[in-house]
Amino acid sequence: MPQLRLPAVFDPQRTPSVGKRRSKRAKSAPRQTQFEVARARQPKPARAMPWRRVFGSMVAVTVLGAVAYGGTWLMLSDVVRVRQVNVVGSQVVDPYAVALAAELDGNSMLRVDLDAAEARVAALPGVASVAITRDWPQGVQVTLVEQQGWGYWQAGSTRVVVNAAGEPLALARPPANDAPTIIDVAAAADLADGLDVDTDAVALVARLRADGMFARLGIEPTAFVFRRDRGLTVVVEDAPDTVFGDSTNYAFKVATWEALLEQLAAEELLVAEIDLRFGRNVVMR
């Protein structure tokens, strides 16, 4: 029986030879695989309807609409319109004339212009100042301060009431019972255009009275006489008349006047008039 032989290529005892044409493949370093641990992505939940926000917006719109409607209704309705005008502090000024001048009746309490009403009332004769306030729901209160007479300015048979600043008052509360009268010794030509009140002379008499000069000196003025060429003269009973002229150098004049009256009383000198218009050059006649 013939024996089978394996081909040489399959000879298990054959040592493989290195061929010239075969290249020996270089061994590469083993490849390292890197792994990272990451959180798995969660699926986004479905967005819920913001019912609370929607409900809040609806309520806000409703409230704003109600407020706008209510405000418009109040402005156009008769519920808050001026139906009563109360005048306080009126003695010589006609309260009915004040209410007419204010022009507030029938106006909306919400839109009434109180500043303009005060300006109209302040322009009335006899009104020194005015304040107007709302008196809800349908009224306003007008509080007056009326002009107060201080004294009188008289020229001939014409006499007018003046305040302490020398302003003639067409309408005012009457002066006090002991109010002074300044007599203007003016020529007829000077009175052709009416009385010309000298405000400085009025202010001078007012200051003498306010300072208590007459009580301190123990004298009682019987008259205050004004002349255009001399100014103011204080006529005093049982003492010399004193020519002040005007209110300049007031402190010096009153101090000199007091010293001279004391000197005249001590020396029993007969002097009819003291003229204080020339500073230190005091003239006694």
C-alpha positions in Angstrom: 0.0 0.0 0.0 1.6 3.2 -1.1 2.4 5.8 1.7 1.1 9.3 1.4 3.5 12.1 1.9 2.5 15.6 2.9 3.8 18.3 0.8 6.7 20.3 2.1 4.7 23.4 2.7 2.7 21.5 5.3 5.7 19.8 6.9 5.3 20.4 10.5 9.0 19.9 11.2 10.0 22.4 8.6 11.6 25.6 9.9 10.1 28.6 8.2 12.7 30.7 6.4 12.6 34.4 6.2 12.1 35.5 2.7 13.9 38.4 1.2 10.7 40.0 -0.1 8.6 39.7 3.0 8.9 42.7 5.3 8.6 42.1 8.9 5.7 44.2 10.3 6.7 46.4 13.3 4.8 45.7 16.4 2.7 48.7 17.4 1.9 49.6 21.0 -1.4 48.3 22.1 -4.2 50.9 21.5 -5.7 52.2 24.7 -9.4 53.1 24.7 -10.5 55.9 27.0 -14.0 56.0 28.4 -15.8 59.0 30.1 -18.7 58.8 32.4 -21.4 61.3 31.7 -24.9 61.8 33.1 -27.5 60.5 30.8 -29.7 63.3 29.3 -33.1 63.4 30.8 -35.9 64.0 28.5 -37.4 67.5 28.8 -40.8 67.5 30.5 -43.7 69.0 28.7 -44.3 72.7 29.6 -47.4 73.1 31.7 -49.9 75.9 31.1 -49.1 78.9 33.5 -52.7 79.1 34.7 -51.8 81.2 37.7 -50.1 83.9 35.6 -52.9 83.9 33.1 -55.4 84.3 35.9 -53.4 87.1 37.5 -53.2 88.9 34.2 -56.9 88.6 33.6 -57.6 90.0 37.1 -55.2 92.9 36.6 -56.8 93.9 33.3 -60.2 93.7 34.9 -59.3 95.9 37.8 -57.6 98.5 35.6 -60.6 98.6 33.4 -62.9 99.0 36.3 -60.8 101.8 37.8 -60.7 103.6 34.4 -64.4 103.3 34.0 -65.1 104.4 37.5 -62.8 107.4 37.2 -64.4 108.5 34.0 -67.8 108.1 35.5 -66.9 110.2 38.5 -65.5 113.0 36.4 -68.5 113.1 34.2 -71.2 112.5 36.8 -72.9 114.9 39.1 -72.0 113.0 42.3 -68.8 115.0 43.0 -69.6 118.5 41.6 -69.4 121.7 43.6 -72.9 122.5 45.0 -72.0 124.6 48.0 -69.5 127.4 48.5 -68.8 128.4 52.1 -67.2 131.8 52.7 -65.4 132.1 56.1 -63.9 135.4 57.5 -66.1 137.8 55.7 -67.1 141.0 57.6 -66.9 143.8 55.1 -66.6 141.8 51.8 -69.9 140.5 50.4 -69.8 136.7 50.6 -72.2 136.4 47.6 -69.7 138.5 45.5 -66.9 136.1 46.7 -68.9 133.0 45.6 -69.5 134.6 42.2 -65.9 135.6 41.7 -64.7 132.1 42.6 -66.8 130.6 39.7 -66.7 127.2 41.3 -70.4 126.2 41.3 -71.0 123.2 39.1 -67.4 122.3 38.5 -66.1 118.8 39.1 -64.4 118.4 42.4 -61.7 116.4 40.7 -60.8 119.0 38.1 -61.6 122.3 39.7 -58.7 124.9 39.4 -58.4 126.3 43.0 -55.4 128.5 42.1 -57.3 130.3 39.4 -60.3 130.7 41.8 -58.1 132.2 44.5 -56.6 134.7 42.1 -60.1 135.9 41.1 -61.2 136.3 44.7 -58.0 138.0 45.7 -58.7 140.7 43.1 -61.9 141.8 45.0 -61.7 145.0 47.0 -61.1 144.5 50.7 -59.5 141.0 50.3 -55.9 140.8 51.6 -55.4 137.1 51.0 -57.6 134.0 50.4 -57.3 130.2 50.6 -59.7 127.8 49.0 -60.0 124.1 49.9 -62.2 121.2 48.9 -65.0 120.2 51.3 -65.9 116.7 50.1 -68.1 115.5 48.6 -69.8 118.6 47.0 -68.4 121.7 48.7 -65.5 124.2 48.8 -64.5 126.5 51.6 -63.2 130.0 50.9 -61.3 131.5 53.8 -60.7 135.2 53.6 -58.3 137.6 55.3 -59.7 141.0 54.8 -57.8 144.3 54.6 -57.4 146.0 58.0 -57.5 149.7 58.3 -54.6 151.2 60.3 -55.5 154.9 60.3 -56.6 157.9 58.2 -55.1 160.3 55.7 -57.0 163.6 55.4 -56.7 166.5 53.1 -59.3 169.2 53.5 -62.6 167.5 53.9 -61.5 164.3 52.2 -60.4 161.4 54.3 -59.4 157.9 53.3 -58.6 154.8 55.2 -55.0 153.6 54.9 -53.1 150.5 56.1 -49.8 150.6 58.0 -47.9 150.7 54.7 -49.7 153.9 53.6 -51.9 152.2 50.9 -55.4 153.7 50.6 -58.1 151.1 51.1 -61.4 151.4 49.2 -62.8 148.6 51.4 -61.4 147.4 54.7 -62.2 146.6 58.3 -62.3 149.9 60.2 -59.3 151.2 62.1 -59.2 151.1 65.9 -61.0 153.7 67.9 -57.7 155.4 68.7 -56.4 155.2 65.2 -54.3 158.3 64.1 -55.2 160.7 61.4 -52.4 162.4 59.4 -53.5 165.8 58.2 -52.1 166.7 54.8 -51.7 170.5 54.6 -51.8 170.6 50.8 -52.7 173.3 48.4 -55.8 173.0 46.2 -53.6 172.4 43.2 -51.9 169.5 44.9 -55.3 167.9 45.4 -56.5 168.3 41.8 -55.8 164.7 41.0 -57.0 163.4 44.3 -55.2 162.6 47.6 -51.5 161.8 47.4 -50.7 159.7 50.4 -47.1 159.8 51.5 -46.3 156.3 52.5 -43.1 157.2 54.3 -45.0 159.5 56.7 -47.5 156.8 57.4 -44.8 154.3 58.1 -43.0 156.7 60.4 -46.1 157.3 62.6 -46.8 153.6 62.6 -43.3 152.9 63.8 -43.4 155.5 66.6 -46.7 154.0 67.8 -45.4 150.4 67.6 -42.2 151.3 69.5 -44.2 152.8 72.3 -42.2 156.1 72.1 -45.1 158.3 73.2 -45.7 156.3 76.4 -42.0 156.1 77.1 -41.6 159.9 76.8 -44.8 160.6 78.8 -46.4 162.7 76.0 -49.6 162.5 74.1 -49.7 163.5 70.4 -52.6 165.7 69.5 -52.0 165.7 65.7 -49.8 164.5 62.9 -49.3 167.1 60.3 -47.7 166.6 56.9 -46.4 169.3 54.6 -44.7 168.7 51.2 -41.8 171.1 52.1 -41.3 169.9 55.7 -42.5 166.3 56.0 -44.0 165.0 59.2 -44.5 167.1 62.3 -45.7 165.6 65.6 -47.9 168.0 67.5 -47.7 167.4 71.2 -49.7 168.8 74.1 -47.7 170.6 76.8 -44.4 170.0 74.9 -42.7 171.4 71.8 -43.9 170.2 68.4 -41.3 168.0 66.7 -40.4 168.1 63.0 -39.2 164.6 61.9 -39.4 165.2 58.2 -39.0 161.6 57.1 -38.0 158.2 58.6 -34.3 158.5 57.8 -31.9 158.3 60.8 -34.8 157.1 62.9 -32.8 155.9 65.9 -30.8 159.1 66.1 -33.9 161.3 65.9 -35.8 159.5 68.6 -32.8 159.4 70.9 -32.2 163.1 70.4 -35.8 163.9 70.9 -35.9 162.0 74.2 -32.7 163.8 75.5 -34.0 167.2 74.5 -37.3 166.7 76.2 -35.6 165.7 79.4 -33.3 168.7 79.1 -36.1 171.1 78.5 -38.1 169.8 81.4 -35.1 170.2 83.8 -34.2 173.7 82.6 -37.8 174.9 82.1 -36.9 176.4 78.7 -39.6 177.8 76.5 -39.3 176.1 73.1 -42.2 175.9 70.6 -40.6 173.5 68.1 -37.8 171.0 67.7 -36.5 170.4 64.2 -34.7 167.1 63.7 -34.3 167.2 60.0 -30.6 168.3 59.9 -28.8 165.5 61.7 -26.6 166.8 64.6 -27.6 170.4 63.8 -30.8 170.3 65.8 -32.8 173.5 65.6 -35.0 174.6 68.5 -37.4 177.5 67.9 
